[in-house]
Amino acid sequence: MNKYYLILVIGGITFGTAAIFIRLSDLTPGMIAFFRFFIAGIILSRGRINLRKVLTQWKTGALLSAHMILFIASVYRTTIIDSTVLVSTSPLFSLVLAPLAGIKNSRKDVIAGVVAFVGVLIMNFPLNEGYLVGNVLAILSALTISMYTILLSRVKDEDPLTPAAYIYLMSSVFSLPIMILQGVGKINFYSLLSLVGLIVFPTLIGHTSVVYSSGHVKPQHIEVIGLLEPVVATVLAFPIFDQIPTLFEMLGGIVIILSILTLLWNRW
């Protein structure tokens, strides 16, 4: 398989742990977003921080911060499955926005994107109106991450870890005011362990895989592969939170995997 697609698949799997760690934590969305990106940025920068270059990533940093805070807030206001499924409508936004950024959609892109969106609809049927606010936040999170991925495709650097570090540090700057407004939350063993998990898996592995592959893989493809998140989250939510997947969630997950296999075809 093309190494960039393989890295994205691994990253997509780690994304599925995000909602689990967030639900296990008692920290505020602002607290989680700030420390998650600040620590990851410090680690990837390897002690070499260029403040001027950090500031050049203000657009990607703002979008990533907005996506993360909206997503975390949605997890606290709806079910894990609904949150991860709705945030995974991002491929549809990417299909619409990509041409505006000069990135063409091929027939395969459209087919994979539409099939993925159908899978998302199936997984989230029927929609629980009692969690309307959380569901809306998840959709807004999907919009911001699709804008982020498209903008990221223009970021060029010989060392892919360098822009990732700068983006994370800039995201932490935008997350800081939210943390100050919301406070810290409850600091306990599970909260700290969850924060470490969020930093290591969906951030250092997951989001960094997106930065690493940008410029080599279309943003539409990145978003579709990212749909492994609701599939993995649904599987993990069963043993951890006793959230038993419905028939629709299992069928939708199969459809999403088929859409990803459509993109991976001829790239093995």
Backbone as CSV, one residue per row, in Angstrom:
resi,resn,N_x,N_y,N_z,CA_x,CA_y,CA_z,C_x,C_y,C_z
1,MET,0.843,-1.188,0.000,0.000,0.000,0.000,0.887,1.250,0.000
2,ASN,0.459,2.292,-0.694,1.139,3.572,-0.654,1.354,3.974,0.798
3,LYS,2.582,4.379,1.151,2.911,4.613,2.565,2.073,5.732,3.184
4,TYR,1.707,6.726,2.386,0.925,7.827,2.937,-0.492,7.375,3.293
5,TYR,-1.051,6.500,2.481,-2.379,5.962,2.782,-2.323,5.022,3.984
6,LEU,-1.234,4.252,4.084,-1.070,3.355,5.224,-0.969,4.155,6.524
7,ILE,-0.193,5.242,6.486,-0.049,6.108,7.663,-1.388,6.713,8.043
8,LEU,-2.186,7.107,7.043,-3.503,7.683,7.308,-4.457,6.655,7.915
9,VAL,-4.368,5.417,7.463,-5.217,4.359,8.024,-4.876,4.144,9.501
10,ILE,-3.578,4.105,9.813,-3.156,3.956,11.204,-3.647,5.157,12.026
11,GLY,-3.501,6.355,11.447,-3.967,7.558,12.129,-5.468,7.540,12.333
12,GLY,-6.194,7.079,11.324,-7.654,7.016,11.409,-8.117,6.093,12.529
13,ILE,-7.392,5.001,12.721,-7.734,4.066,13.794,-7.530,4.731,15.159
14,THR,-6.432,5.489,15.290,-6.170,6.134,16.579,-7.191,7.239,16.869
15,PHE,-7.757,7.848,15.820,-8.789,8.869,16.027,-9.984,8.297,16.797
16,GLY,-10.220,7.004,16.595,-11.354,6.366,17.245,-11.249,6.315,18.757
17,THR,-10.038,6.548,19.282,-9.855,6.530,20.741,-10.179,7.887,21.366
18,ALA,-10.270,8.940,20.545,-10.423,10.302,21.074,-11.666,10.450,21.948
19,ALA,-12.826,10.070,21.414,-14.074,10.236,22.158,-14.072,9.404,23.443
20,ILE,-13.412,8.252,23.405,-13.340,7.395,24.594,-12.569,8.100,25.701
21,PHE,-11.388,8.632,25.359,-10.573,9.328,26.349,-11.289,10.575,26.877
22,ILE,-11.970,11.299,25.976,-12.674,12.517,26.382,-13.785,12.181,27.372
23,ARG,-14.545,11.126,27.087,-15.659,10.761,27.960,-15.162,10.285,29.334
24,LEU,-13.967,9.706,29.376,-13.402,9.242,30.647,-12.840,10.393,31.483
25,SER,-12.686,11.559,30.845,-12.083,12.702,31.521,-13.128,13.631,32.129
26,ASP,-12.749,14.315,33.196,-13.592,15.316,33.828,-13.033,16.721,33.605
27,LEU,-12.124,16.870,32.647,-11.538,18.167,32.332,-12.447,18.925,31.357
28,THR,-12.316,20.247,31.317,-13.125,21.052,30.412,-12.592,20.930,28.979
29,PRO,-13.417,21.207,27.969,-12.955,21.168,26.579,-11.748,22.062,26.334
30,GLY,-11.769,23.279,26.926,-10.648,24.192,26.744,-9.364,23.656,27.340
31,MET,-9.462,23.054,28.517,-8.299,22.473,29.196,-7.712,21.337,28.362
32,ILE,-8.566,20.457,27.886,-8.107,19.317,27.086,-7.432,19.793,25.809
33,ALA,-8.099,20.713,25.082,-7.560,21.190,23.815,-6.221,21.890,24.010
34,PHE,-6.132,22.753,25.046,-4.894,23.506,25.258,-3.716,22.582,25.551
35,PHE,-3.831,21.743,26.565,-2.696,20.908,26.955,-2.408,19.814,25.929
36,ARG,-3.456,19.352,25.260,-3.260,18.325,24.235,-2.355,18.852,23.126
37,PHE,-2.625,20.051,22.646,-1.844,20.603,21.537,-0.524,21.212,22.005
38,PHE,-0.524,21.843,23.182,0.702,22.468,23.669,1.789,21.425,23.906
39,ILE,1.439,20.347,24.605,2.432,19.311,24.907,2.871,18.598,23.628
40,ALA,1.912,18.293,22.745,2.263,17.626,21.480,3.172,18.525,20.646
41,GLY,2.895,19.833,20.641,3.726,20.769,19.886,5.138,20.843,20.431
42,ILE,5.268,20.860,21.765,6.592,20.902,22.386,7.375,19.639,22.047
43,ILE,6.707,18.488,22.093,7.374,17.210,21.790,7.872,17.174,20.353
44,LEU,7.006,17.552,19.402,7.385,17.487,17.986,8.394,18.556,17.584
45,SER,8.416,19.675,18.319,9.362,20.746,17.979,10.790,20.372,18.349
46,ARG,10.914,19.377,19.250,12.229,18.896,19.715,13.091,20.044,20.241
47,GLY,12.406,21.007,20.880,13.121,22.114,21.516,13.533,23.219,20.575
48,ARG,13.156,23.101,19.283,13.523,24.128,18.301,12.241,24.850,17.860
49,ILE,11.929,25.953,18.514,10.698,26.686,18.233,11.018,28.030,17.593
50,ASN,10.475,28.248,16.397,10.615,29.516,15.683,9.277,30.241,15.799
51,LEU,9.224,31.260,16.670,7.961,31.946,16.941,7.355,32.567,15.681
52,ARG,8.196,33.052,14.788,7.679,33.653,13.555,6.947,32.620,12.718
53,LYS,7.526,31.429,12.627,6.885,30.373,11.850,5.639,29.832,12.552
54,VAL,5.665,29.857,13.864,4.469,29.442,14.607,3.303,30.361,14.254
55,LEU,3.580,31.664,14.205,2.534,32.646,13.905,2.012,32.526,12.475
56,THR,2.855,32.023,11.561,2.388,31.868,10.171,1.308,30.793,10.055
57,GLN,1.177,29.950,11.073,0.182,28.877,11.052,-1.098,29.283,11.788
58,TRP,-1.384,30.575,11.855,-2.547,31.017,12.632,-3.866,30.524,12.040
59,LYS,-3.943,30.402,10.722,-5.191,29.936,10.106,-5.455,28.466,10.427
60,THR,-4.448,27.625,10.172,-4.618,26.197,10.462,-4.759,25.969,11.968
61,GLY,-4.022,26.754,12.748,-4.106,26.621,14.202,-5.486,26.971,14.730
62,ALA,-6.080,28.037,14.184,-7.415,28.454,14.622,-8.465,27.417,14.256
63,LEU,-8.377,26.872,13.041,-9.360,25.881,12.592,-9.234,24.584,13.384
64,LEU,-8.009,24.141,13.645,-7.813,22.902,14.397,-8.303,23.074,15.831
65,SER,-8.026,24.244,16.408,-8.494,24.517,17.767,-10.021,24.538,17.826
66,ALA,-10.646,25.196,16.843,-12.110,25.264,16.801,-12.707,23.868,16.651
67,HIS,-12.120,23.075,15.751,-12.597,21.699,15.550,-12.536,20.907,16.850
68,MET,-11.406,21.008,17.541,-11.211,20.190,18.728,-12.161,20.590,19.852
69,ILE,-12.306,21.897,20.084,-13.171,22.356,21.171,-14.631,22.009,20.875
70,LEU,-15.046,22.185,19.625,-16.417,21.838,19.244,-16.661,20.335,19.394
71,PHE,-15.671,19.538,18.998,-15.817,18.086,19.096,-15.900,17.629,20.548
72,ILE,-14.995,18.154,21.381,-14.994,17.772,22.797,-16.315,18.163,23.451
73,ALA,-16.791,19.393,23.141,-18.058,19.866,23.701,-19.214,18.975,23.256
74,SER,-19.153,18.494,22.018,-20.235,17.636,21.504,-20.247,16.278,22.208
75,VAL,-19.055,15.758,22.522,-18.969,14.461,23.219,-19.631,14.544,24.592
76,TYR,-19.511,15.715,25.240,-20.119,15.907,26.559,-21.632,16.116,26.481
77,ARG,-22.150,16.398,25.261,-23.567,16.743,25.131,-24.382,15.763,24.292
78,THR,-23.741,14.721,23.820,-24.460,13.698,23.069,-23.748,12.364,23.292
79,THR,-24.206,11.303,22.626,-23.563,10.003,22.805,-22.254,9.965,22.029
80,ILE,-21.364,9.075,22.414,-20.079,8.921,21.725,-20.309,8.572,20.259
81,ILE,-21.253,7.677,20.032,-21.522,7.233,18.662,-22.047,8.386,17.815
82,ASP,-23.044,9.143,18.323,-23.590,10.260,17.560,-22.529,11.316,17.281
83,SER,-21.713,11.618,18.288,-20.688,12.644,18.125,-19.666,12.262,17.064
84,THR,-19.116,11.044,17.156,-18.085,10.625,16.208,-18.655,10.406,14.812
85,VAL,-19.914,10.006,14.728,-20.531,9.805,13.420,-20.791,11.146,12.733
86,LEU,-21.358,12.088,13.451,-21.687,13.385,12.857,-20.436,14.189,12.509
87,VAL,-19.398,14.089,13.326,-18.171,14.798,12.992,-17.544,14.198,11.739
88,SER,-17.959,12.995,11.425,-17.436,12.312,10.242,-18.210,12.638,8.970
89,THR,-19.055,13.656,9.029,-19.676,14.161,7.789,-18.687,15.064,7.049
90,SER,-17.482,15.217,7.594,-16.473,16.102,7.004,-16.143,15.796,5.535
91,PRO,-16.155,14.516,5.069,-15.872,14.278,3.648,-16.850,14.984,2.714
92,LEU,-18.110,15.111,3.139,-19.089,15.794,2.301,-18.724,17.268,2.183
93,PHE,-18.316,17.879,3.283,-17.880,19.276,3.241,-16.638,19.421,2.364
94,SER,-15.741,18.443,2.435,-14.514,18.498,1.637,-14.806,18.428,0.147
95,LEU,-15.776,17.590,-0.237,-16.151,17.480,-1.642,-16.670,18.806,-2.178
96,VAL,-17.392,19.535,-1.344,-17.965,20.822,-1.769,-16.909,21.917,-1.767
97,LEU,-16.034,21.925,-0.758,-15.072,23.005,-0.594,-13.799,22.833,-1.435
98,ALA,-13.414,21.589,-1.723,-12.162,21.336,-2.445,-12.073,22.075,-3.778
99,PRO,-13.116,22.034,-4.637,-13.029,22.759,-5.909,-12.828,24.260,-5.725
100,LEU,-13.359,24.811,-4.645,-13.190,26.242,-4.373,-11.736,26.576,-4.073
101,ALA,-10.981,25.552,-3.628,-9.563,25.733,-3.325,-8.687,25.276,-4.492
102,GLY,-9.311,24.977,-5.632,-8.567,24.556,-6.809,-8.184,23.093,-6.826
103,ILE,-8.826,22.284,-5.970,-8.548,20.841,-5.917,-9.716,20.102,-6.567
104,LYS,-9.462,19.449,-7.677,-10.526,18.807,-8.437,-10.994,17.505,-7.787
105,ASN,-12.274,17.220,-7.982,-12.845,15.953,-7.534,-12.902,14.973,-8.704
106,SER,-12.299,13.802,-8.530,-12.408,12.771,-9.558,-13.695,11.995,-9.322
107,ARG,-14.027,11.124,-10.265,-15.226,10.299,-10.116,-15.111,9.409,-8.880
108,LYS,-13.910,8.863,-8.650,-13.695,8.014,-7.482,-13.866,8.816,-6.193
109,ASP,-13.402,10.074,-6.195,-13.556,10.920,-5.006,-15.024,11.092,-4.662
110,VAL,-15.830,11.387,-5.685,-17.255,11.634,-5.481,-17.958,10.369,-4.998
111,ILE,-17.643,9.235,-5.655,-18.272,7.964,-5.282,-17.933,7.608,-3.838
112,ALA,-16.632,7.695,-3.484,-16.193,7.343,-2.133,-16.817,8.291,-1.109
113,GLY,-16.870,9.583,-1.449,-17.432,10.564,-0.532,-18.917,10.356,-0.295
114,VAL,-19.647,10.084,-1.373,-21.091,9.865,-1.255,-21.383,8.575,-0.499
115,VAL,-20.653,7.514,-0.824,-20.842,6.234,-0.131,-20.533,6.397,1.358
116,ALA,-19.459,7.135,1.663,-19.097,7.377,3.059,-20.200,8.143,3.778
117,PHE,-20.756,9.149,3.104,-21.818,9.947,3.729,-23.065,9.105,3.970
118,VAL,-23.369,8.208,3.039,-24.503,7.302,3.222,-24.263,6.420,4.449
119,GLY,-23.009,5.952,4.594,-22.662,5.145,5.760,-22.855,5.922,7.049
120,VAL,-22.481,7.210,7.030,-22.658,8.074,8.200,-24.134,8.218,8.544
121,LEU,-24.962,8.430,7.508,-26.408,8.572,7.727,-27.005,7.300,8.322
122,ILE,-26.557,6.159,7.800,-27.070,4.871,8.295,-26.664,4.669,9.758
123,MET,-25.399,4.984,10.073,-24.912,4.794,11.442,-25.680,5.664,12.431
124,ASN,-26.101,6.839,11.990,-26.741,7.781,12.906,-28.266,7.760,12.830
125,PHE,-28.828,6.693,12.251,-30.285,6.603,12.131,-30.845,5.700,13.240
126,PRO,-31.901,6.143,13.941,-32.519,7.471,13.842,-31.789,8.478,14.720
127,LEU,-31.777,9.746,14.325,-31.101,10.791,15.072,-31.846,11.077,16.368
128,ASN,-31.109,11.149,17.464,-31.714,11.414,18.768,-31.851,12.917,18.959
129,GLU,-33.061,13.443,18.834,-33.280,14.879,18.933,-33.010,15.407,20.334
130,GLY,-33.012,14.538,21.326,-32.737,14.964,22.686,-31.313,15.462,22.864
131,TYR,-30.438,15.107,21.925,-29.046,15.540,21.977,-28.760,16.549,20.869
132,LEU,-29.737,17.381,20.542,-29.644,18.282,19.395,-28.427,19.202,19.475
133,VAL,-28.197,19.827,20.631,-27.077,20.756,20.764,-25.749,20.053,20.507
134,GLY,-25.564,18.885,21.115,-24.337,18.130,20.906,-24.153,17.707,19.458
135,ASN,-25.258,17.348,18.813,-25.198,16.924,17.415,-24.816,18.084,16.495
136,VAL,-25.358,19.275,16.774,-25.037,20.463,15.973,-23.560,20.828,16.149
137,LEU,-23.071,20.746,17.378,-21.661,21.029,17.639,-20.760,20.070,16.867
138,ALA,-21.160,18.805,16.784,-20.375,17.803,16.053,-20.323,18.125,14.559
139,ILE,-21.443,18.595,14.000,-21.476,18.956,12.580,-20.592,20.169,12.307
140,LEU,-20.640,21.163,13.211,-19.770,22.332,13.065,-18.304,21.922,13.172
141,SER,-18.035,20.939,14.018,-16.678,20.417,14.145,-16.233,19.766,12.832
142,ALA,-17.174,19.103,12.164,-16.871,18.471,10.868,-16.532,19.530,9.819
143,LEU,-17.264,20.634,9.833,-17.010,21.719,8.878,-15.626,22.312,9.088
144,THR,-15.258,22.573,10.339,-13.962,23.200,10.600,-12.794,22.271,10.273
145,ILE,-12.943,20.964,10.510,-11.832,20.059,10.210,-11.670,19.870,8.707
146,SER,-12.763,19.948,7.947,-12.642,19.845,6.487,-11.945,21.082,5.928
147,MET,-12.256,22.253,6.478,-11.573,23.488,6.073,-10.091,23.412,6.444
148,TYR,-9.807,22.858,7.609,-8.423,22.702,8.067,-7.628,21.783,7.134
149,THR,-8.222,20.664,6.755,-7.524,19.697,5.906,-7.222,20.279,4.533
150,ILE,-8.175,21.024,3.979,-7.960,21.653,2.681,-6.850,22.698,2.763
151,LEU,-6.878,23.505,3.811,-5.846,24.526,3.995,-4.491,23.878,4.239
152,LEU,-4.490,22.746,4.906,-3.260,22.033,5.229,-2.553,21.522,3.977
153,SER,-3.328,21.256,2.923,-2.742,20.724,1.688,-1.773,21.710,1.047
154,ARG,-1.817,22.970,1.470,-0.929,23.993,0.924,0.306,24.211,1.784
155,VAL,0.361,23.531,2.919,1.513,23.670,3.806,2.641,22.779,3.303
156,LYS,3.793,23.393,3.021,4.926,22.645,2.482,6.123,22.781,3.424
157,ASP,6.793,21.682,3.686,7.996,21.705,4.518,8.741,20.396,4.302
158,GLU,10.069,20.480,4.268,10.873,19.277,4.056,10.711,18.296,5.214
159,ASP,10.565,18.818,6.406,10.364,17.988,7.591,8.903,18.093,8.008
160,PRO,8.091,17.054,7.782,6.657,17.146,8.081,6.336,17.352,9.554
161,LEU,7.267,16.999,10.439,7.017,17.160,11.863,7.091,18.627,12.289
162,THR,7.849,19.432,11.544,7.996,20.842,11.887,6.683,21.605,11.765
163,PRO,5.972,21.550,10.609,4.692,22.257,10.543,3.670,21.716,11.529
164,ALA,3.728,20.416,11.813,2.798,19.829,12.782,3.019,20.473,14.150
165,ALA,4.280,20.625,14.534,4.596,21.241,15.822,4.088,22.668,15.877
166,TYR,4.313,23.426,14.814,3.900,24.831,14.785,2.373,24.963,14.795
167,ILE,1.699,24.075,14.079,0.232,24.098,14.049,-0.330,23.791,15.429
168,TYR,0.231,22.793,16.096,-0.249,22.428,17.431,-0.023,23.563,18.430
169,LEU,1.153,24.189,18.360,1.450,25.286,19.278,0.518,26.470,19.027
170,MET,0.233,26.749,17.756,-0.681,27.840,17.438,-2.091,27.492,17.882
171,SER,-2.471,26.238,17.780,-3.790,25.794,18.232,-3.925,25.973,19.737
172,SER,-2.828,25.710,20.459,-2.867,25.866,21.913,-3.054,27.332,22.297
173,VAL,-2.517,28.234,21.475,-2.683,29.668,21.732,-4.154,30.049,21.618
174,PHE,-4.837,29.530,20.593,-6.258,29.825,20.409,-7.117,29.122,21.465
175,SER,-6.626,28.008,21.980,-7.388,27.257,22.990,-7.251,27.852,24.385
176,LEU,-6.168,28.598,24.612,-5.895,29.146,25.944,-7.023,30.030,26.485
177,PRO,-7.566,30.983,25.704,-8.663,31.814,26.237,-9.894,30.986,26.615
178,ILE,-10.161,29.934,25.845,-11.310,29.073,26.146,-11.080,28.348,27.462
179,MET,-9.841,27.900,27.688,-9.518,27.221,28.937,-9.682,28.176,30.121
180,ILE,-9.257,29.437,29.944,-9.377,30.421,31.018,-10.847,30.683,31.342
181,LEU,-11.692,30.741,30.299,-13.121,30.983,30.503,-13.823,29.791,31.141
182,GLN,-13.462,28.589,30.692,-14.150,27.385,31.161,-13.574,26.828,32.455
183,GLY,-12.352,27.180,32.737,-11.700,26.608,33.906,-11.008,25.298,33.566
184,VAL,-10.558,24.602,34.568,-9.786,23.369,34.383,-10.656,22.119,34.421
185,GLY,-11.652,22.126,35.279,-12.445,20.916,35.465,-11.917,20.145,36.657
186,LYS,-12.189,18.871,36.711,-11.740,18.038,37.829,-10.474,17.277,37.439
187,ILE,-9.420,17.520,38.211,-8.153,16.832,37.978,-8.099,15.580,38.855
188,ASN,-8.112,14.424,38.221,-8.013,13.152,38.935,-7.223,12.165,38.083
189,PHE,-7.071,10.969,38.589,-6.247,9.969,37.895,-6.749,9.695,36.483
190,TYR,-8.073,9.482,36.334,-8.626,9.154,35.022,-8.502,10.327,34.051
191,SER,-8.666,11.544,34.574,-8.540,12.720,33.719,-7.119,12.864,33.178
192,LEU,-6.135,12.676,34.054,-4.737,12.802,33.642,-4.348,11.678,32.686
193,LEU,-4.814,10.461,32.981,-4.516,9.317,32.104,-5.159,9.517,30.733
194,SER,-6.375,10.058,30.725,-7.070,10.319,29.464,-6.345,11.381,28.658
195,LEU,-5.824,12.414,29.339,-5.093,13.472,28.650,-3.832,12.922,27.987
196,VAL,-3.132,12.041,28.697,-1.938,11.402,28.124,-2.331,10.585,26.891
197,GLY,-3.441,9.841,27.009,-3.909,9.043,25.878,-4.257,9.903,24.681
198,LEU,-4.902,11.045,24.920,-5.264,11.965,23.841,-4.030,12.548,23.154
199,ILE,-3.015,12.828,23.939,-1.788,13.390,23.373,-1.067,12.356,22.513
200,VAL,-0.948,11.137,23.027,-0.165,10.104,22.337,-0.870,9.567,21.096
201,PHE,-2.129,9.162,21.240,-2.793,8.453,20.138,-3.443,9.371,19.093
202,PRO,-4.586,10.016,19.349,-5.206,10.801,18.289,-4.461,12.079,17.901
203,THR,-3.518,12.546,18.747,-2.783,13.775,18.401,-1.445,13.453,17.751
204,LEU,-0.503,12.902,18.528,0.839,12.640,17.989,0.813,11.635,16.842
205,ILE,-0.089,10.654,16.910,-0.178,9.673,15.820,-1.243,10.088,14.809
206,GLY,-2.459,10.375,15.289,-3.576,10.657,14.389,-3.428,11.949,13.604
207,HIS,-3.427,13.086,14.290,-3.358,14.373,13.594,-2.031,14.564,12.871
208,THR,-0.957,14.029,13.429,0.337,14.148,12.756,0.354,13.345,11.464
209,SER,-0.387,12.242,11.406,-0.463,11.464,10.165,-1.127,12.290,9.062
210,VAL,-2.072,13.138,9.453,-2.752,14.011,8.483,-1.784,15.061,7.955
211,VAL,-1.032,15.694,8.860,-0.056,16.708,8.453,1.010,16.075,7.561
212,TYR,1.477,14.892,7.950,2.530,14.193,7.206,2.083,13.844,5.785
213,SER,0.824,13.457,5.639,0.333,12.994,4.340,-0.199,14.120,3.455
214,SER,-0.455,15.278,4.038,-0.968,16.405,3.258,0.049,16.806,2.192
215,GLY,-0.443,17.092,1.013,0.433,17.398,-0.106,0.725,16.163,-0.932
216,HIS,0.492,14.989,-0.340,0.689,13.721,-1.048,-0.636,12.997,-1.269
217,VAL,-1.636,13.336,-0.457,-2.958,12.718,-0.550,-4.002,13.826,-0.589
218,LYS,-4.990,13.678,-1.451,-6.044,14.688,-1.545,-6.755,14.852,-0.203
219,PRO,-7.144,16.095,0.121,-7.867,16.293,1.384,-9.167,15.502,1.443
220,GLN,-9.814,15.300,0.262,-11.045,14.497,0.240,-10.756,13.075,0.704
221,HIS,-9.608,12.520,0.282,-9.237,11.161,0.656,-8.898,11.081,2.140
222,ILE,-8.211,12.122,2.631,-7.849,12.159,4.048,-9.102,12.116,4.915
223,GLU,-10.124,12.879,4.520,-11.356,12.938,5.305,-12.111,11.610,5.275
224,VAL,-12.126,10.955,4.128,-12.835,9.672,4.026,-12.139,8.610,4.878
225,ILE,-10.808,8.545,4.804,-10.073,7.578,5.610,-10.262,7.875,7.097
226,GLY,-10.430,9.161,7.422,-10.672,9.549,8.805,-11.974,9.003,9.359
227,LEU,-12.828,8.480,8.467,-14.101,7.909,8.905,-13.929,6.589,9.650
228,LEU,-12.681,6.143,9.751,-12.415,4.985,10.611,-12.717,5.356,12.064
229,GLU,-12.711,6.669,12.356,-12.947,7.125,13.730,-14.258,6.637,14.313
230,PRO,-15.424,6.883,13.657,-16.671,6.418,14.276,-16.772,4.902,14.345
231,VAL,-16.157,4.212,13.390,-16.196,2.743,13.392,-15.440,2.219,14.613
232,VAL,-14.213,2.733,14.811,-13.394,2.295,15.943,-14.031,2.724,17.262
233,ALA,-14.548,3.966,17.310,-15.169,4.471,18.544,-16.388,3.638,18.917
234,THR,-17.158,3.233,17.921,-18.341,2.412,18.175,-17.945,1.057,18.757
235,VAL,-16.877,0.480,18.215,-16.388,-0.817,18.706,-15.884,-0.685,20.144
236,LEU,-15.147,0.386,20.444,-14.580,0.570,21.780,-15.637,0.950,22.816
237,ALA,-16.671,1.685,22.376,-17.705,2.132,23.317,-18.511,0.963,23.876
238,PHE,-18.528,-0.147,23.156,-19.301,-1.314,23.600,-18.741,-1.911,24.898
239,PRO,-17.454,-2.298,24.936,-16.945,-2.909,26.177,-16.683,-1.892,27.292
240,ILE,-16.391,-0.627,26.920,-16.009,0.360,27.938,-17.216,1.035,28.575
241,PHE,-18.214,1.415,27.735,-19.366,2.149,28.249,-20.683,1.391,28.094
242,ASP,-20.607,0.129,27.662,-21.803,-0.684,27.459,-22.772,-0.051,26.456
243,GLN,-22.237,0.737,25.512,-23.062,1.315,24.456,-23.090,0.314,23.296
244,ILE,-24.120,-0.513,23.306,-24.231,-1.582,22.312,-24.590,-1.005,20.950
245,PRO,-23.791,-1.271,19.904,-24.109,-0.737,18.574,-25.396,-1.345,18.029
246,THR,-26.185,-0.498,17.364,-27.427,-0.966,16.765,-27.133,-1.607,15.413
247,LEU,-28.152,-2.209,14.834,-28.000,-2.809,13.505,-27.601,-1.749,12.489
248,PHE,-28.196,-0.539,12.593,-27.877,0.545,11.661,-26.416,0.978,11.811
249,GLU,-25.929,1.026,13.044,-24.540,1.435,13.274,-23.564,0.417,12.695
250,MET,-23.906,-0.860,12.803,-23.036,-1.887,12.230,-23.079,-1.852,10.705
251,LEU,-24.279,-1.686,10.133,-24.397,-1.605,8.670,-23.686,-0.370,8.136
252,GLY,-23.883,0.768,8.831,-23.225,2.004,8.413,-21.722,1.880,8.467
253,GLY,-21.202,1.210,9.511,-19.766,0.997,9.637,-19.213,0.196,8.474
254,ILE,-19.970,-0.809,8.032,-19.544,-1.633,6.890,-19.493,-0.783,5.619
255,VAL,-20.503,0.071,5.433,-20.554,0.942,4.251,-19.365,1.908,4.261
256,ILE,-19.038,2.464,5.439,-17.904,3.378,5.550,-16.599,2.676,5.190
257,ILE,-16.423,1.463,5.690,-15.212,0.704,5.367,-15.128,0.438,3.869
258,LEU,-16.264,0.169,3.230,-16.288,-0.037,1.772,-15.857,1.227,1.038
259,SER,-16.280,2.397,1.534,-15.897,3.658,0.893,-14.389,3.875,0.998
260,ILE,-13.803,3.482,2.136,-12.358,3.619,2.313,-11.610,2.652,1.401
261,LEU,-12.136,1.428,1.284,-11.516,0.441,0.390,-11.566,0.903,-1.056
262,THR,-12.611,1.677,-1.418,-12.713,2.230,-2.770,-11.530,3.153,-3.061
263,LEU,-11.141,3.962,-2.060,-10.010,4.870,-2.239,-8.679,4.129,-2.243
264,LEU,-8.601,3.041,-1.462,-7.349,2.308,-1.351,-7.110,1.356,-2.529
265,TRP,-8.170,1.152,-3.320,-8.052,0.238,-4.471,-6.943,0.721,-5.409
266,ASN,-6.078,-0.166,-5.843,-4.924,0.119,-6.710,-3.804,0.864,-5.977
267,ARG,-3.906,0.961,-4.654,-2.836,1.607,-3.898,-2.188,0.607,-2.938
268,TRP,-2.520,-0.654,-3.111,-1.922,-1.685,-2.258,-0.501,-1.973,-2.725
